[in-house]
Structures are given as structure tokens and as C-alpha cells.
Amino acid sequence: MILSRMENVVFGYEDKPVIDGVSLDIDVGEFVGITGPNGAAKTTLLKLLLGLLKPWSGSVSINEEVLVEGRLNVGYVPQQVAAFNSGFPSRVLELVKSGCYPRLGLFRRFGPEEKQLVERSLKQVGMWEHRHRKIGELSGGQKQRICIARALAGQPGVLVLDEPTTGMDRQSRQGFYQLMRHMADQHGLTVIMVTHGPEETETYLDRLVSLEQQESEEWQCLTTRSCSVRYGPVC
């Protein structure tokens, strides 16, 4: 089932297009990587896919079957989690619990269901034993993992990750990719990950979307399905 579809999309800033004629489908339950050099409009592509930007021309559609109360439930994990410095007062458990608040609304209290959800999210990223530690005391890789746990606690339909393995060692990165593969296969979670290391993720991804600059200075995207076969000039 298709989650989001872009058809012949053109978009840019001021009067300069940065994406021209791009078509791309993202399916529910896919683990998709997006790669390209710095300045390759990767974030712009993500925002277009999720309906956060309106294209100049072409169309972007979100499947209504995946909407919750009229909106797409997206969990987002930024790259720069090192902003949690040593003086940051919150503890791990408090931060991950905050991921539940949007789904609770104004009048629901944090209950047993949410407690189980927070525990499961922390255990999935291997951080349950650190739940009472202050965030500022953690390593960069540990901070990244608790941010992922916070996103999972919100029970998103789509998880968007911007260089999520920054600061992790090789073993931790492989464990993370295995977790995302499991979440896509067993829980139907759609995972869209921006990465600068596609060679390391090739055995885990369904597809790799590569943004490449053309002579016109616009960005086109090429897709590798199952990271083995390149097809077509657009996605």
C-alpha cells in the first residue's frame, strides 16, 4: 500500500528550482534510505513527501488510509542531539515519556498503557537500564538512542531519521539497522532515513534514493531497489 506519492514535482526557493520533475512512491512498511552530498535537497525532499511543503508544480498525495484524525503521525529524530549538554537536567525516563503526550491529548493521564509503551521503546533501543540517568551524562550515541525511543513512544506511522547513527560504534549501528528492519517488517512502520553511509546500510534497506546534481544545478533522484539494481532517471 502506498503511503506517499510524488508525481513530476518541481520545487525550489525564491526563483530557483532545487528539485525538478521528481516522481517517487513510498510504501507503507518500507525502510528507505535517502543519500546525497551536502546541499542535495534531502530535507526538502522529505518535507515534500510528508506534505510539509507545497510543490511549485506536480502533485504530492498522502494515502488517507494511513491518516490518524486527518493527519500523518510522524516521529522525527534530528541529527544534532549533542545539544543535550552536561547541564541538561532531565532524566532519560522523563524525556521518553514526553513522546506519549501528543497522543494523550489534554484530558488523558499517563497510565499503565503508556508506562508499558515507554518501557518497550527504551528496551528496543537498549537503553532501559539507563532510564534514571540524566541525559547530559550520556554519550552521543546513547543520546541518539533515547531520542529514537522518544519517537517510538509516540507510536508513529512514519519514522523520519536524520543521520540517526551519528556517535554510535559499528556494533551499535548494526543493531540499530536491525531494529529498524524489524520495525518495518513486523510492525508495519515506515522508516525514512537520511544517511551518508549507504554502503553500510545496503543489506537492511528496501530502497536507496540517491540525490544527484545535474548540469542544470537541479537535483534529480535515482533509486536502487533492494540496493542492487539501478533503474530510471527519477524515483
Buried (B, 14 or more C-beta within 10 A) or exposed (E): EBBBBBBEBBBBEEEEBBBBBBBBBBBBBBBBBBBBEEEBBBBBBBBBBBBEBEBEEBEBEBBEEBEEEEEBBBBBBEBEBEEBEEEBEEBBBBBBBBBBBEBEEEEEEEEEEBEEBBBEBBEBBBBBEBBEBBBBBBEEBBBBBBBBBBBBBBBBBBBBBBBBBBBBEEEBBBBBBEBBBBBBEEEEBBBBBBBEEBEBBBEBBBBBBBBEBEEEEBBBBBBBEEBEEEEEEBB
